[in-house]
């Protein structure tokens, strides 16, 4: 019986000691202060602060790392209250030499993004990038939690890629709009009326490598185009053909035209009588940016628009 009470007493004293440590922790009070803040969902500084708060919370309560928890809670407060955000310099962390070159390269890439207006255009993605990178450096310094290292790295790399994809799509959309305006102007002749460009339906079909055959699974995607076109025969259809960067520019330009033609042939086989315009871009407007001579299935596509 005495032994039982002794064990209970030890656990009780341990609990009191742990509570004392937490309530006297600098990180603890900073996190408590951060928990009282009303974070705005589209405010860059609030979003960065919120991500740092989550990270500080993890370091204190899951990893029991008071020092790092306190530092990242401090960075959270700096972001929210002082409107100051910055990523950690790799050389300020005790990182294994085999990682330092990669870390410096990623540091440079992220700072290039942070020095543009993209951070305000994509505040949520930017917050994930900033805190993900800092998390990665912190985990690399500890260099024993392999899963956490990979998780932090994936966090910032994935969100960098999402920004790049979003920007590429924006560029492509602007290109399509410019071409539609050009087509409308060409069709107008000397008429100087104002043309309002309105994309009503858009579909994307994909092709196998080095092929312009329209697969059955892709044909089904065009059913909505066919139905809408038949009910709106005055609307024009624009088909944009694309390729990845594998192969020469000349070859890919021809291939992209054949892909657009395949879609045109299919639509006409379904008795679509609308005016159809074909644009072939080769490898010039990728959905996903890659280097030269790279196979990328998302770039082997045709985009179909009714306006």
GITA-V217281 format. One record per residue. N is the residue number from 0. PSI is psi in whole degrees, -180 to 180 (999 if undefined). Layout:
BEGIN
{{N | PSI} {N | PSI}}
END
This chain:
BEGIN
{{0 | -43} {1 | -38} {2 | -41} {3 | -47} {4 | -32} {5 | -44} {6 | -44} {7 | -42} {8 | -41} {9 | -46} {10 | -38} {11 | -46} {12 | -37} {13 | -41} {14 | -44} {15 | -43} {16 | -43} {17 | -42} {18 | -38} {19 | -44} {20 | -45} {21 | -46} {22 | -16} {23 | 11} {24 | 135} {25 | -41} {26 | -40} {27 | -49} {28 | -36} {29 | -44} {30 | -41} {31 | -39} {32 | -40} {33 | -31} {34 | -18} {35 | -8} {36 | 139} {37 | 101} {38 | 129} {39 | 134} {40 | -23} {41 | 13} {42 | 119} {43 | -48} {44 | -38} {45 | -41} {46 | -39} {47 | -45} {48 | -41} {49 | -41} {50 | -42} {51 | -37} {52 | -44} {53 | -41} {54 | -43} {55 | -40} {56 | -43} {57 | -44} {58 | -37} {59 | -50} {60 | -30} {61 | -42} {62 | -11} {63 | 40} {64 | 90} {65 | -40} {66 | -53} {67 | -36} {68 | -44} {69 | -41} {70 | -45} {71 | -26} {72 | -38} {73 | -43} {74 | -32} {75 | -46} {76 | -37} {77 | -41} {78 | -48} {79 | -45} {80 | -38} {81 | -6} {82 | 40} {83 | 123} {84 | 141} {85 | 151} {86 | 156} {87 | 146} {88 | 129} {89 | -35} {90 | -13} {91 | -3} {92 | 148} {93 | 77} {94 | 142} {95 | 139} {96 | -30} {97 | -14} {98 | -16} {99 | -40} {100 | -44} {101 | -43} {102 | -41} {103 | -39} {104 | -42} {105 | -37} {106 | -44} {107 | -45} {108 | -43} {109 | -40} {110 | -30} {111 | -37} {112 | -42} {113 | -21} {114 | 15} {115 | 173} {116 | -2} {117 | -29} {118 | -29} {119 | -25} {120 | -35} {121 | 66} {122 | -38} {123 | -43} {124 | -40} {125 | -42} {126 | -41} {127 | -38} {128 | -49} {129 | -53} {130 | -33} {131 | -41} {132 | -46} {133 | -41} {134 | -43} {135 | -47} {136 | -43} {137 | -41} {138 | -35} {139 | -37} {140 | -42} {141 | -40} {142 | 47} {143 | -19} {144 | 87} {145 | -42} {146 | -41} {147 | -36} {148 | -48} {149 | -39} {150 | -45} {151 | -41} {152 | -45} {153 | -35} {154 | -48} {155 | -34} {156 | -44} {157 | -41} {158 | -29} {159 | -45} {160 | -38} {161 | -39} {162 | -44} {163 | -43} {164 | -43} {165 | -41} {166 | -38} {167 | -43} {168 | -38} {169 | -43} {170 | -42} {171 | -40} {172 | -40} {173 | -39} {174 | -43} {175 | -43} {176 | -43} {177 | -42} {178 | -36} {179 | -40} {180 | -42} {181 | -44} {182 | -43} {183 | -40} {184 | -43} {185 | -41} {186 | -23} {187 | -20} {188 | -122} {189 | 0} {190 | 126} {191 | 25} {192 | 158} {193 | 130} {194 | 126} {195 | 116} {196 | 121} {197 | 111} {198 | 114} {199 | -38} {200 | 140} {201 | 132} {202 | 153} {203 | 130} {204 | 150} {205 | 156} {206 | 154} {207 | 164} {208 | 132} {209 | 37} {210 | 151} {211 | 16} {212 | 129} {213 | 112} {214 | 155} {215 | -41} {216 | -31} {217 | -33} {218 | -37} {219 | -28} {220 | -21} {221 | 0} {222 | -41} {223 | -39} {224 | -46} {225 | -49} {226 | -45} {227 | -42} {228 | -42} {229 | -32} {230 | -7} {231 | 65} {232 | -15} {233 | -14} {234 | 143} {235 | 152} {236 | 132} {237 | 130} {238 | 124} {239 | 121} {240 | 139} {241 | 162} {242 | 172} {243 | -171} {244 | 4} {245 | 123} {246 | 176} {247 | 161} {248 | -44} {249 | -45} {250 | -44} {251 | -31} {252 | -43} {253 | -41} {254 | -42} {255 | -36} {256 | -42} {257 | -34} {258 | -43} {259 | -39} {260 | -38} {261 | -41} {262 | -42} {263 | -46} {264 | -43} {265 | -46} {266 | -41} {267 | -31} {268 | -20} {269 | 16} {270 | 30} {271 | 124} {272 | 2} {273 | 157} {274 | 132} {275 | 129} {276 | 134} {277 | 134} {278 | 129} {279 | 125} {280 | -5} {281 | -129} {282 | 14} {283 | -26} {284 | 75} {285 | 148} {286 | -37} {287 | 120} {288 | 134} {289 | 176} {290 | -178} {291 | 150} {292 | 36} {293 | 134} {294 | 126} {295 | 112} {296 | -33} {297 | -16} {298 | -13} {299 | 85} {300 | 166} {301 | 136} {302 | 131} {303 | 128} {304 | 138} {305 | 128} {306 | 999}}
END
